[in-house]
Amino acid sequence: MVHPLEPRVADYIATKLPGASGVTVDALERISGGASRETYRFRLRYSEGGRDHDRKLILRRDPPASLIDTERRVEFEAYRAFHGSAVPVPKMLWLEEEDDALDHPFFIAEELAGFQAAAAMLFAGGYDAVLPKVAERKWTILGEIARADPVALGLDKWLETPAPDACWRRELDHWEHILDAQEAEPQPITRAAIRWLRANPPPPAQKLSVVHGDYRTGNFLYDETGEIRGVLDWEMAHLGDPLEDLAWGFNPVWQFNRALAGGLAPQDQAIATWERASGLRADPAALHWWILFNCVKGQGIWVGSARTFIDGGNRDPIMIFSAWWLLNAQERAMLKVMGKL
């Protein structure tokens, strides 16, 4: 059965490949998950320069409403900046910011095929022998992101550049505003965490880094050897304190009931790997602040997810499932980080 998007995607790509003929798209299917973009994989075929081409591609399209309100150009440019570097990412092809072609903005990228992303599969037993390798690669790559120069990457053109001593306040203000605007019921534990965070601000960022914003187990592609083949989901990328990125992976909700950072390694081991790769230091007190902040950020995401579903902006089951699954777990995580559980 032909998916209704297939001819429209083919027509769009044909405008980007003026020297090609016989441009067709088939096998288009939606990939489950994706809280801020609809994600599809498809097959592109065409002839050009006397050769037949057969390519596996990915379409990331804005939905009517998303769990995270993000700018697609930021995600596209972050991918493009790191392509070919020590941080593995798929190659970006085309960005469309108008609605005409596919009803909503989108971008198209090369698919990194044949790898896995699901955390559930990683921890199901078949990968136990390579989990130490996954852990080492995970925090080494995060260290490479922190080490990278945003100006050399050209990302300062697309991302706001805060002062080093303003990173924490900008992020906390942003997520508190989301809670103010979107909570469906009072969040007393989260509000207590916010009060503590404001009363005990962290030191200025030791450098301004690219912050992926959602670097966790489940957002990278891995293979059977334990190698990480692609870092995904850059939609919350920004410039800020590199400890924010490190701390997001230490949010207790990402332990997957394994009492390990990211379900993979003791936290001190993960920190040591990151410090070696980044050339930076994870001050314990500052890192503690950012871990608690990331619990607040997580709650902002889950609250926003619930609000979008309640208001009818997006009835995709992932919107309400995220809130149902994680709102209480995130509260318990906050209490744990604050030493109250």
C-alpha positions in Angstrom: 0.0 0.0 0.0 1.4 3.4 -1.0 1.8 5.8 1.9 0.2 9.2 1.0 3.4 11.0 1.8 5.5 9.0 -0.7 4.6 10.9 -3.9 4.9 14.2 -2.1 8.3 13.4 -0.7 9.4 12.2 -4.1 8.2 15.5 -5.7 10.1 17.5 -3.2 13.3 15.6 -3.6 13.1 15.9 -7.4 13.4 19.6 -7.0 16.6 19.1 -5.0 18.1 16.8 -7.6 17.5 18.6 -10.9 19.9 16.3 -12.8 18.1 13.2 -11.6 15.3 11.2 -13.4 12.9 8.6 -12.3 12.8 9.9 -8.7 10.6 7.5 -6.6 10.0 7.0 -2.9 8.7 3.8 -1.4 8.7 1.7 1.9 7.9 4.9 3.9 7.0 3.9 7.4 6.8 5.8 10.7 9.3 5.0 13.4 7.8 4.7 16.8 8.6 7.3 19.4 9.7 10.8 18.6 8.3 13.3 21.0 9.2 16.5 19.1 9.2 15.3 15.5 7.4 12.7 13.4 10.2 10.3 12.2 9.9 8.2 9.1 12.3 6.0 7.2 12.0 5.5 3.5 13.8 4.4 0.3 14.8 6.8 -2.4 15.5 5.6 -6.0 16.6 7.7 -9.0 19.0 7.8 -11.9 21.7 10.4 -12.3 24.9 10.6 -14.3 24.3 7.3 -15.9 24.0 5.5 -12.6 21.1 4.1 -10.6 20.9 5.2 -7.0 19.2 3.4 -4.1 19.4 5.3 -0.7 17.9 4.8 2.7 16.8 8.1 4.2 15.1 9.6 7.2 12.3 12.2 7.3 11.9 14.3 10.4 8.7 16.4 10.2 7.2 18.8 12.7 3.9 17.5 14.2 0.9 19.8 14.9 2.2 20.0 18.5 5.1 18.4 20.2 6.3 17.3 23.6 9.2 19.7 23.3 8.8 23.0 21.5 12.0 23.2 19.4 13.4 24.9 16.3 14.1 22.4 13.6 17.0 24.5 12.2 18.8 24.2 15.4 18.6 20.4 15.3 19.6 20.3 11.6 22.6 22.6 12.1 23.8 20.7 15.2 23.8 17.5 13.2 25.5 19.2 10.3 28.2 20.8 12.5 29.3 17.5 14.0 29.1 15.3 10.9 32.6 13.9 10.1 33.9 14.6 13.6 34.7 12.4 16.6 30.9 12.7 17.4 29.1 10.2 15.1 25.9 11.6 13.5 23.9 11.0 10.3 24.5 13.3 7.3 21.9 16.0 6.8 20.6 16.5 3.3 17.8 19.1 3.0 15.9 21.4 5.4 12.5 22.8 4.6 11.1 25.5 6.9 7.9 26.2 5.0 4.7 24.2 5.1 4.0 23.9 1.4 5.7 20.6 0.5 4.6 18.3 3.4 2.1 20.5 5.4 4.7 21.1 8.2 8.5 22.0 8.2 10.9 19.0 8.0 14.3 17.8 7.2 15.7 14.8 5.4 18.9 12.9 6.3 20.8 9.8 5.5 19.7 6.8 7.6 22.3 5.0 9.7 20.8 1.6 9.1 21.4 -1.7 10.8 21.9 -0.5 14.4 19.8 -0.4 17.5 18.7 2.5 19.8 16.3 1.0 22.3 17.5 1.0 25.9 15.2 -2.0 26.6 17.0 -4.1 24.0 20.4 -3.0 25.3 19.6 -4.2 28.8 17.7 -7.4 27.7 20.8 -9.6 28.1 22.1 -10.0 24.6 24.5 -7.1 24.9 25.8 -7.7 28.5 29.3 -8.5 27.3 29.7 -5.2 25.5 28.0 -2.9 28.1 31.4 -1.7 29.4 32.4 -0.7 25.9 29.1 1.2 25.4 29.6 3.0 28.7 33.2 4.0 27.7 32.1 5.2 24.3 29.0 7.0 25.6 30.9 9.3 28.0 33.9 9.7 25.7 31.6 11.0 22.9 29.9 13.3 25.4 33.3 14.6 26.4 34.1 15.3 22.7 30.9 17.3 22.5 31.9 19.4 25.5 35.4 19.8 24.1 34.3 21.1 20.7 34.5 24.8 19.9 31.0 26.2 19.1 32.5 29.0 17.1 34.7 26.8 15.0 31.7 24.6 14.3 29.7 27.7 13.3 27.0 27.0 15.8 27.2 30.5 17.3 25.4 31.7 14.2 22.3 29.7 15.2 22.5 29.4 19.0 22.3 32.2 21.6 25.6 32.7 23.4 25.0 33.3 27.2 27.6 34.6 29.6 29.3 31.8 31.6 27.6 33.0 34.8 24.2 33.2 33.2 23.9 29.6 31.9 22.2 28.2 35.0 19.7 31.1 35.3 18.6 31.0 31.7 17.9 27.3 31.8 16.1 27.4 35.1 14.0 30.4 34.1 13.1 28.6 30.9 11.9 25.4 32.5 10.2 27.1 35.4 8.2 29.2 32.9 7.1 26.0 31.2 5.9 24.6 34.5 4.1 27.8 35.3 2.3 27.8 32.0 1.5 24.1 31.6 1.1 22.3 34.9 -2.3 20.6 35.2 -1.9 20.2 39.0 0.4 21.6 41.7 4.0 20.4 41.7 5.1 21.0 45.3 8.2 18.8 45.1 9.4 20.4 41.9 8.8 23.9 43.4 10.8 23.0 46.4 13.7 21.9 44.2 13.4 25.2 42.2 13.7 27.2 45.5 16.8 25.3 46.5 18.4 25.7 43.1 17.8 29.5 43.1 19.2 29.8 46.7 22.3 27.7 45.9 23.4 28.7 42.3 26.4 26.9 40.8 29.6 28.6 39.8 30.0 30.0 36.3 30.5 27.5 33.5 34.1 26.7 33.1 33.6 27.1 29.3 30.7 27.6 26.9 30.1 24.3 25.2 27.6 22.8 22.8 25.0 21.2 25.0 23.1 18.3 23.3 20.2 18.7 25.8 19.0 15.1 25.8 22.1 12.9 25.8 21.0 9.7 27.5 20.9 6.0 26.9 18.2 5.5 24.3 19.2 8.5 22.1 22.2 6.9 20.4 22.6 4.0 17.9 24.8 1.1 19.0 26.0 -2.2 17.4 26.8 -5.7 18.6 30.4 -4.7 19.4 29.4 -2.0 21.8 30.4 0.8 19.4 28.1 3.9 19.3 27.3 4.6 15.6 25.2 7.7 15.9 24.1 10.3 18.4 20.5 11.3 17.8 17.8 13.8 18.9 19.6 17.1 18.9 16.4 19.1 19.1 17.2 20.7 22.4 20.8 21.6 21.5 22.0 25.0 22.8 25.2 26.7 24.1 25.7 26.5 27.9 27.5 24.8 30.8 28.8 21.4 29.7 28.0 20.0 33.2 24.3 20.3 32.2 24.8 17.6 29.5 26.8 15.4 31.9 24.2 15.7 34.6 21.2 14.9 32.4 22.5 11.4 32.0 22.7 11.1 35.8 19.0 12.0 36.3 17.9 8.9 38.2 15.0 8.3 35.8 17.6 7.2 33.2 19.0 4.5 35.4 16.5 2.0 34.0 16.2 0.3 37.4 19.9 -0.7 37.3 21.3 1.6 40.0 24.0 2.7 37.4 24.4 6.0 35.6 22.5 5.6 32.4 22.0 2.0 33.3 25.6 1.4 32.3 28.3 2.3 34.8 29.0 3.7 38.3 28.7 7.5 38.2 32.3 8.1 39.3 33.5 6.0 36.4 31.3 7.9 33.9 32.6 11.2 35.3 36.3 10.0 35.0 35.7 9.0 31.4 34.0 12.3 30.5 36.8 14.3 32.2 39.5 12.5 30.2 37.7 13.1 27.0 36.6 16.7 27.6 39.7 18.1 29.4 37.2 19.6 31.9 36.5 18.9 35.6 33.2 17.9 37.0 33.1 19.8 40.3 30.9 17.7 42.6 28.9 20.5 44.1 28.3 22.1 40.6 27.4 18.7 39.2 24.9 18.1 42.0 23.2 21.4 41.2 22.9 20.4 37.5 21.6 16.9 38.4 18.8 18.4 40.4 18.2 21.0 37.7 17.8 18.2 35.2 15.1 16.6 37.4 13.2 19.9 37.2 13.8 20.0 33.4 12.5 16.5 33.1 9.4 17.3 35.0 8.9 20.3 32.7 9.0 18.0 29.7 6.6 15.5 31.2 4.2 18.3 32.4 4.3 19.8 28.9 3.6 16.4 27.4 0.5 16.0 29.5 -0.7 19.5 28.8 -0.4 19.0 25.0 -2.5 15.8 25.2 -5.1 17.3 27.6 -5.6 20.3 25.3 -5.9 18.1 22.2 -2.9 19.6 20.5 -1.4 16.1 19.9 -3.3 12.9 20.6 -0.3 10.6 19.9 -0.3 8.1 22.8 3.4 8.9 23.5 2.4 12.3 24.8 0.3 11.0 27.7 2.3 7.8 28.2 5.4 9.9 28.9 3.6 11.9 31.5 1.9 8.8 33.1 5.2 6.9 33.2 7.5 9.6 34.4 5.8 12.3 36.4 5.8 10.3 39.7 9.2 8.7 38.9 10.7 12.2 38.4 9.3 13.4 41.7 11.0 10.5 43.4 14.2 11.2 41.6 14.1 14.8 42.9 13.6 13.6 46.4 16.5 11.2 46.1 18.9 13.9 44.7 17.8 16.2 47.5 18.5 13.5 50.1 14.9 13.3 51.1 14.2 9.7 50.0 
